[in-house]
């Protein structure tokens, strides 16, 4: 419940950061399964900024839909900074958006030696620096990891859009 408030707060911050901007976003989501795109689509002010969304949960989908090379995704089970950036670039290249944003991570339960709650978020603008965040949410349950990842992605986008932002 508290994190839902976090998502709502980040939605409001994003609306303010967007202002009169016509920026459009293409989402590439793995562990969040389209939840970030749903946040955009469910809000009448954010909806026009969603150009398209890709849900690429499996390694096959990441390769086929977003062009993520298998040799990059297989060794890390599709969760690494490089995979997240490739997903965001793939979404941007396959859209008419101004930004590609990607989320990939491990929501749990733990399999092999993966770190539950490890999530990578990347925002790739058509021009300008790439912004990457590595989050360690912990083993708090799939739903909470998903919610925290979406809130963090909204914050990542807002931070990049703020006037004078150079943290990328």
C-alpha positions in Angstrom: 0.0 0.0 0.0 2.8 2.4 1.0 4.6 1.7 -2.3 1.4 2.4 -4.3 1.6 5.8 -2.7 5.2 5.9 -3.9 4.0 5.2 -7.5 1.3 7.8 -7.2 3.8 10.4 -5.9 6.2 9.6 -8.7 3.4 9.9 -11.3 2.7 13.4 -10.0 6.4 14.3 -10.1 6.6 13.0 -13.7 3.7 15.1 -14.8 5.4 18.2 -13.3 8.7 17.3 -14.9 7.0 16.8 -18.3 5.2 20.2 -18.1 4.3 21.1 -21.7 6.7 18.7 -23.2 5.6 16.4 -25.9 8.2 13.8 -25.1 7.2 10.2 -25.9 8.5 7.0 -24.3 8.9 3.4 -25.4 9.0 0.9 -22.5 10.9 -2.4 -22.6 9.9 -4.4 -19.5 10.9 -7.8 -18.3 10.3 -8.4 -14.6 7.6 -5.8 -14.4 5.6 -7.4 -17.2 4.1 -4.1 -18.6 3.4 -2.4 -15.2 5.3 0.7 -16.2 3.4 1.0 -19.4 0.2 0.5 -17.5 1.0 3.4 -15.3 1.3 5.6 -18.3 -1.8 4.2 -20.0 -4.0 4.5 -16.9 -3.4 8.2 -16.5 -5.0 10.7 -18.9 -2.1 13.1 -18.6 0.7 10.5 -19.0 -1.1 8.3 -21.6 -0.2 10.6 -24.6 3.5 10.3 -23.7 3.5 6.5 -24.1 4.5 5.7 -27.7 4.6 2.0 -27.2 5.6 -0.8 -24.8 7.4 -4.1 -25.2 7.0 -6.9 -22.7 10.1 -9.1 -23.2 10.2 -11.5 -20.3 12.1 -14.4 -21.8 15.6 -14.3 -23.4 13.9 -15.3 -26.7 11.6 -12.3 -26.5 14.4 -9.9 -25.6 16.3 -11.1 -28.7 13.3 -11.2 -31.1 11.6 -8.1 -30.0 14.4 -5.8 -28.9 17.5 -7.2 -30.6 19.3 -8.2 -27.3 22.1 -10.5 -28.3 21.9 -14.0 -26.8 25.6 -13.9 -25.9 24.8 -10.9 -23.8 21.7 -12.2 -22.1 22.4 -15.9 -21.5 25.3 -15.6 -19.0 23.3 -13.3 -16.7 19.8 -14.8 -17.2 18.8 -11.5 -18.9 19.6 -9.3 -15.9 22.6 -6.9 -16.2 23.3 -3.3 -17.0 24.3 -4.2 -20.6 21.0 -6.1 -21.1 19.0 -3.3 -19.7 20.7 -0.8 -22.0 20.3 -3.0 -25.0 16.5 -3.4 -24.2 16.1 0.4 -23.9 18.0 1.0 -27.1 16.0 -1.7 -28.9 12.7 -0.1 -27.8 13.9 3.3 -28.9 15.1 2.0 -32.3 11.9 0.2 -32.9 9.6 3.1 -32.1 8.9 6.8 -32.8 9.7 7.6 -29.2 12.1 10.2 -27.8 13.2 7.9 -25.0 13.6 4.2 -24.4 13.2 3.0 -20.8 13.9 -0.5 -19.7 13.5 -2.6 -16.6 15.0 -6.0 -16.0 15.6 -7.8 -12.7 15.0 -10.7 -10.4 11.7 -10.4 -8.5 11.9 -13.9 -6.8 11.7 -16.5 -5.6 15.5 -17.2 -5.7 16.8 -19.6 -8.3 20.4 -20.6 -8.4 22.6 -17.7 -7.2 20.5 -14.8 -8.4 20.0 -11.9 -6.1 16.3 -11.4 -5.4 15.4 -7.8 -5.7 18.2 -6.8 -8.0 16.8 -4.6 -10.7 18.4 -2.5 -13.5 16.7 0.5 -15.0 18.0 2.4 -18.0 16.7 5.5 -19.8 18.2 6.1 -23.2 17.3 9.4 -24.9 17.5 9.9 -28.7 20.3 12.4 -27.9 22.2 12.8 -24.7 23.6 10.5 -22.0 22.3 7.2 -20.9 21.0 7.0 -17.3 21.4 3.7 -15.5 20.2 2.7 -12.0 21.0 -0.4 -10.1 18.5 -1.2 -7.4 18.8 -3.7 -4.5 15.2 -4.0 -3.2 15.8 -7.2 -1.3 13.8 -10.3 -1.0 10.5 -8.5 -0.2 8.2 -10.5 -2.5 7.6 -10.3 -6.2 4.8 -7.7 -6.0 6.8 -5.3 -3.8 9.9 -5.6 -6.0 7.7 -4.9 -9.1 6.1 -1.9 -7.4 9.4 -0.5 -6.3 10.9 -0.9 -9.7 8.1 1.0 -11.4 8.3 3.8 -8.8 12.0 4.0 -9.4 11.6 4.0 -13.2 9.1 6.9 -12.9 11.7 8.8 -10.8 14.5 8.0 -13.2 12.4 9.6 -16.1 11.4 12.6 -14.0 15.0 13.2 -12.9 16.2 13.2 -16.5 13.5 15.6 -17.6 14.1 18.2 -14.9 15.5 21.5 -16.3 19.3 21.6 -16.0 19.5 17.8 -15.3 23.0 16.5 -15.9 22.9 13.4 -13.8 22.9 10.7 -16.5 
